[in-house]
Amino acid sequence: MSCVSEDERFRALANPTRRRLLRIVRDDARTVGDLASSVGASQPATSQHLGVLREAGLVSVEQRGRCRLYRADHAALREAQRFFEDYWSKNLDVLADVAERRAARRSAAS
């Protein structure tokens, strides 16, 4: 389990630029320059976004020579995914129960 809170993760994910960055680094490690070009932002702005993602535990950084390569942390993303799966699963179960009760009442009334 990570020491990063769910709230920190979701605050980092709330920004559309950060979500785009995560999609780009999902499968391949990329440099800040590559990422800045891909999202149409300056390198300093991209670095700031990557810093937030890194602090939230959503990306990892690998130093190769003079380059820093950023890659999505799939374990952290799975934690976020589990939160939503659990959230929606419970809500969908409640919705299914309500729908079944209404259908049963309609059948009984007919």
Backbone as JSON, one array per atom type, in Angstrom:
{
  "sequence": "MSCVSEDERFRALANPTRRRLLRIVRDDARTVGDLASSVGASQPATSQHLGVLREAGLVSVEQRGRCRLYRADHAALREAQRFFEDYWSKNLDVLADVAERRAARRSAAS",
  "N": [[0.85, -1.18, 0.0], [0.49, 2.21, -0.73], [1.9, 5.31, 0.54], [0.68, 7.53, -0.33], [-2.2, 9.48, -0.42], [-5.61, 8.71, -1.38], [-7.0, 11.01, -2.04], [-4.96, 12.77, -2.84], [-4.1, 11.46, -5.15], [-6.42, 11.59, -6.75], [-6.76, 14.34, -6.95], [-4.53, 14.95, -8.49], [-5.23, 13.61, -10.82], [-7.39, 15.09, -11.62], [-6.77, 17.12, -13.33], [-6.87, 17.9, -16.77], [-4.61, 18.02, -18.48], [-2.72, 16.55, -17.1], [-3.93, 14.06, -17.15], [-3.79, 13.55, -19.88], [-0.99, 13.41, -20.15], [-0.51, 11.1, -18.63], [-1.78, 9.19, -20.23], [-0.07, 9.18, -22.41], [2.36, 8.27, -21.34], [1.68, 5.78, -20.58], [2.39, 3.33, -21.82], [4.98, 3.65, -22.74], [8.15, 4.98, -21.78], [8.92, 8.42, -21.57], [10.57, 11.52, -22.39], [10.7, 14.79, -20.82], [10.76, 16.8, -22.76], [9.7, 15.48, -25.04], [7.16, 14.93, -24.05], [6.18, 17.51, -23.51], [6.0, 18.54, -26.11], [4.06, 16.81, -27.11], [1.75, 17.45, -25.64], [1.49, 20.09, -26.12], [2.54, 22.09, -24.45], [4.72, 24.18, -22.46], [8.09, 23.22, -21.55], [8.75, 23.78, -18.8], [6.14, 23.99, -17.68], [5.15, 21.45, -18.23], [6.95, 19.93, -16.74], [6.18, 20.71, -14.18], [3.59, 19.61, -14.04], [4.28, 16.9, -14.27], [5.7, 16.65, -11.91], [3.65, 16.87, -10.0], [2.21, 14.57, -10.66], [4.15, 12.68, -10.07], [4.54, 13.07, -7.29], [2.06, 12.23, -6.47], [2.35, 9.63, -6.88], [1.79, 8.49, -9.33], [3.38, 8.44, -11.58], [6.63, 7.24, -12.47], [10.14, 7.96, -12.38], [12.97, 7.6, -14.36], [16.39, 7.86, -14.49], [18.45, 8.28, -17.2], [21.48, 8.64, -18.25], [21.79, 11.94, -19.11], [19.14, 12.33, -19.35], [15.78, 12.31, -18.14], [13.37, 9.91, -17.8], [9.95, 9.47, -17.95], [7.37, 7.41, -16.75], [4.24, 5.73, -16.55], [2.97, 4.63, -13.42], [1.84, 1.65, -13.03], [0.81, 0.11, -10.93], [-0.12, 1.99, -9.07], [-2.08, 3.21, -10.62], [-3.82, 1.07, -10.9], [-4.76, 0.9, -8.29], [-6.34, 3.22, -8.17], [-8.17, 2.54, -10.13], [-9.41, 0.32, -8.92], [-10.76, 1.63, -6.85], [-12.79, 3.0, -8.27], [-14.08, 0.84, -9.51], [-15.07, -0.52, -7.28], [-16.69, 1.49, -6.2], [-18.6, 1.97, -8.3], [-19.6, -0.6, -8.62], [-20.93, -1.15, -6.19], [-22.89, 0.89, -6.27], [-24.23, 0.21, -8.62], [-25.25, -2.26, -7.88], [-27.11, -1.49, -5.93], [-28.85, 0.02, -7.54], [-29.76, -2.03, -9.25], [-31.15, -3.62, -7.38], [-33.25, -1.85, -6.66], [-34.53, -1.57, -9.14], [-35.36, -4.23, -9.56], [-37.15, -4.57, -7.41], [-39.12, -2.69, -8.1], [-40.01, -3.79, -10.51], [-41.04, -6.19, -9.53], [-43.15, -5.22, -7.98], [-44.74, -4.09, -9.96], [-45.44, -6.39, -11.39], [-46.89, -7.76, -9.44], [-49.02, -6.02, -9.16], [-50.32, -6.29, -11.52]],
  "CA": [[0.0, 0.0, 0.0], [1.26, 3.44, -0.88], [1.66, 6.32, 1.56], [-0.02, 8.62, -0.99], [-3.64, 9.35, -0.16], [-6.52, 8.69, -2.54], [-7.31, 12.39, -2.39], [-3.83, 13.31, -3.62], [-4.14, 10.84, -6.48], [-7.54, 12.1, -7.52], [-6.49, 15.76, -7.27], [-3.6, 14.94, -9.62], [-5.97, 13.15, -12.0], [-8.45, 16.04, -11.96], [-6.31, 18.04, -14.36], [-6.89, 17.23, -18.08], [-3.25, 17.9, -19.03], [-2.08, 15.42, -16.41], [-4.52, 12.82, -17.68], [-3.18, 13.33, -21.21], [0.38, 12.95, -19.92], [-0.57, 9.7, -18.19], [-2.09, 8.34, -21.38], [1.12, 9.12, -23.26], [3.41, 7.46, -20.7], [1.09, 4.51, -20.13], [3.09, 2.17, -22.36], [6.38, 3.97, -23.06], [8.8, 6.07, -21.04], [9.15, 9.58, -22.44], [11.27, 12.65, -21.78], [9.88, 16.0, -20.64], [10.67, 17.47, -24.06], [8.73, 14.74, -25.85], [5.83, 15.12, -23.47], [5.77, 18.91, -23.72], [5.58, 18.64, -27.52], [2.83, 16.04, -27.29], [0.59, 18.11, -25.04], [1.45, 21.49, -26.52], [2.84, 22.95, -23.3], [6.15, 24.45, -22.29], [8.79, 22.22, -20.73], [8.56, 24.04, -17.36], [4.76, 23.64, -17.28], [5.06, 19.99, -18.27], [7.7, 19.45, -15.58], [5.35, 20.91, -12.98], [2.55, 18.59, -14.07], [4.91, 15.62, -13.97], [6.02, 16.68, -10.49], [2.41, 16.56, -9.27], [1.93, 13.15, -10.9], [5.16, 11.91, -9.35], [4.21, 13.17, -5.86], [0.85, 11.43, -6.26], [2.73, 8.24, -7.1], [1.21, 8.0, -10.58], [4.45, 8.21, -12.56], [7.97, 7.02, -11.94], [11.17, 8.63, -13.17], [14.21, 6.85, -14.52], [17.49, 8.69, -15.0], [19.32, 7.63, -18.19], [22.43, 9.68, -18.65], [21.29, 13.28, -18.77], [17.69, 12.36, -19.57], [14.84, 11.71, -17.2], [12.26, 9.28, -18.52], [8.75, 9.33, -17.13], [6.53, 6.26, -17.11], [3.1, 5.54, -15.64], [3.09, 3.6, -12.39], [0.62, 0.86, -13.23], [0.27, -0.34, -9.64], [-0.89, 3.11, -8.52], [-3.27, 3.38, -11.44], [-4.74, -0.02, -10.56], [-5.42, 1.29, -7.03], [-7.39, 4.18, -8.53], [-9.18, 1.77, -10.86], [-10.17, -0.47, -7.93], [-11.66, 2.54, -6.16], [-13.95, 3.24, -9.12], [-14.8, -0.41, -9.69], [-15.8, -0.75, -6.04], [-17.71, 2.54, -6.1], [-19.67, 1.74, -9.25], [-20.19, -1.91, -8.37], [-21.91, -1.01, -5.1], [-24.01, 1.72, -6.72], [-25.0, -0.55, -9.6], [-25.98, -3.28, -7.13], [-28.27, -0.8, -5.33], [-29.76, 0.34, -8.64], [-30.38, -3.29, -9.68], [-32.13, -3.99, -6.36], [-34.4, -0.95, -6.79], [-35.22, -1.94, -10.38], [-36.01, -5.52, -9.35], [-38.29, -4.36, -6.52], [-40.17, -2.0, -8.88], [-40.56, -4.77, -11.46], [-41.85, -7.13, -8.76], [-44.39, -4.52, -7.6], [-45.58, -3.97, -11.18], [-45.97, -7.74, -11.68], [-47.89, -8.07, -8.43], [-50.16, -5.14, -9.37], [-51.01, -6.67, -12.77]],
  "C": [[0.88, 1.24, 0.0], [0.95, 4.41, 0.26], [0.96, 7.55, 0.97], [-1.52, 8.42, -0.78], [-4.42, 9.3, -1.48], [-6.8, 10.1, -3.0], [-6.2, 13.01, -3.23], [-3.85, 12.76, -5.04], [-5.24, 11.46, -7.33], [-7.4, 13.59, -7.83], [-5.54, 15.83, -8.47], [-4.32, 14.55, -10.9], [-7.05, 14.12, -12.46], [-8.06, 16.95, -13.11], [-6.24, 17.34, -15.72], [-5.5, 17.08, -18.71], [-2.54, 16.73, -18.39], [-2.64, 14.09, -16.89], [-3.96, 12.52, -19.06], [-1.75, 12.83, -21.07], [0.39, 11.48, -19.51], [-0.88, 8.76, -19.35], [-0.85, 8.15, -22.26], [2.18, 8.2, -22.66], [2.89, 6.11, -20.2], [1.93, 3.32, -20.59], [4.58, 2.4, -22.62], [6.89, 5.09, -22.18], [9.12, 7.19, -22.01], [9.86, 10.67, -21.67], [10.3, 13.83, -21.64], [9.7, 16.71, -21.98], [9.66, 16.8, -24.97], [7.32, 14.98, -25.36], [5.31, 16.53, -23.68], [5.28, 19.1, -25.16], [4.24, 17.95, -27.73], [1.6, 16.73, -26.75], [0.5, 19.59, -25.38], [1.68, 22.46, -25.38], [4.34, 23.21, -23.25], [6.78, 23.35, -21.45], [8.63, 22.51, -19.23], [7.15, 23.67, -16.88], [4.59, 22.13, -17.24], [5.8, 19.38, -17.08], [6.89, 19.6, -14.3], [4.25, 19.87, -12.91], [3.12, 17.22, -13.71], [5.3, 15.53, -12.5], [4.81, 16.33, -9.64], [2.07, 15.08, -9.43], [2.9, 12.26, -10.13], [4.87, 11.92, -7.85], [2.97, 12.35, -5.51], [1.13, 9.94, -6.5], [2.22, 7.65, -8.4], [2.22, 7.8, -11.7], [5.75, 7.95, -11.81], [8.95, 7.68, -12.9], [12.41, 7.75, -13.18], [15.26, 7.78, -15.12], [18.33, 7.83, -15.95], [20.26, 8.69, -18.73], [21.93, 11.02, -18.17], [19.78, 13.39, -18.9], [16.94, 11.73, -18.42], [13.67, 11.18, -18.02], [11.11, 9.04, -17.55], [7.89, 8.2, -17.67], [5.4, 6.16, -16.09], [3.42, 4.44, -14.65], [1.78, 2.81, -12.4], [0.0, 0.37, -11.93], [-0.59, 0.76, -9.01], [-2.17, 3.35, -9.31], [-4.29, 2.28, -11.18], [-5.46, 0.27, -9.24], [-6.57, 2.25, -7.31], [-8.52, 3.45, -9.26], [-10.04, 0.96, -9.9], [-11.15, 0.4, -7.16], [-12.94, 2.72, -6.98], [-14.76, 1.96, -9.36], [-15.65, -0.71, -8.46], [-16.96, 0.23, -5.91], [-18.89, 2.22, -7.02], [-20.35, 0.4, -9.03], [-21.26, -1.82, -7.29], [-23.12, -0.21, -5.55], [-24.86, 0.98, -7.75], [-25.79, -1.66, -8.94], [-27.23, -2.68, -6.5], [-29.3, -0.49, -6.4], [-30.48, -0.91, -9.13], [-31.44, -3.75, -8.68], [-33.4, -3.16, -6.48], [-35.21, -1.33, -8.03], [-35.98, -3.26, -10.23], [-37.24, -5.39, -8.45], [-39.44, -3.68, -7.27], [-40.82, -2.97, -9.86], [-41.44, -5.76, -10.74], [-43.18, -6.49, -8.36], [-45.33, -4.4, -8.8], [-46.23, -5.31, -11.52], [-47.08, -8.09, -10.7], [-49.17, -7.25, -8.64], [-50.96, -5.54, -10.62], [-51.94, -7.81, -12.6]]
}
